[in-house]
């Protein structure tokens, strides 16, 4: 690290669990963020500000006026721009260190197979069940830790699915791909603006912990937030021996 980086990341370096060695590890790490909206905005900004060296953003959408209530990586001036390009501008404005790759495309199985194998951690910040399942399958296949968050209305949830741990569940253990699942879109039922910020910021924190090997991640634990009461609840999640996605890793 140069003198400017030592100053920029000094508050990380002061932490015993990070130090210069840990910060150098972050600068050499690679993260993949699926979705540059409500969850992806704070997650991307914090990973960039923290000095994660290589960050890939995937989203096929463009910035709309309705996004600006909660998607803090975007601005009025960038309405109509691809979300990945808008978010990358915001990230670079905070920290020019990270190498940013933007992919304006739907995260299908082929694309995920290519991208997931190249990174050290994956953040699922998307808003649909099918994509979440595809991301999970790719993370299981390539044994990459998956930081999964969701938020709608007044409720949010977050967990870590780490296929590197033999007994850790994957996303499909908790939410089977063939289950009947009725998705609730924020366009129809709304979402409290800071709620996505809370969950997205926690995703960034869990991603940094996974990259550093510091602390205890949320693997095997699902945290759920009731935003009306500002009350957290926790469910312990076990690996499903009959899971159609990760059973081969038992």
Secondary structure, 3 states (H helix, E strand, C coil): CCHHHHHHCHHHHCCCCCHHHHHHHHHCCEEEEECCCHHHHHHHHHHHHHCCCEEEEECCCECCHHHHHCCCCCCHHHCCCEHHHHHHHHHHHHCCCCEEEEECCCCCHHHHHHHHCCCCEEEECCCCHHHHHHHHHHHHHHCCEEEEEEEEECEEEEEEEECCCCCCCCHHHHCCCCCCCCCCCHHHHCECHHHHHHHHHHHHHHHHHHHHCCCCCCECEEEEEECCCCEEEEEECCCCCCCCCCHHHC
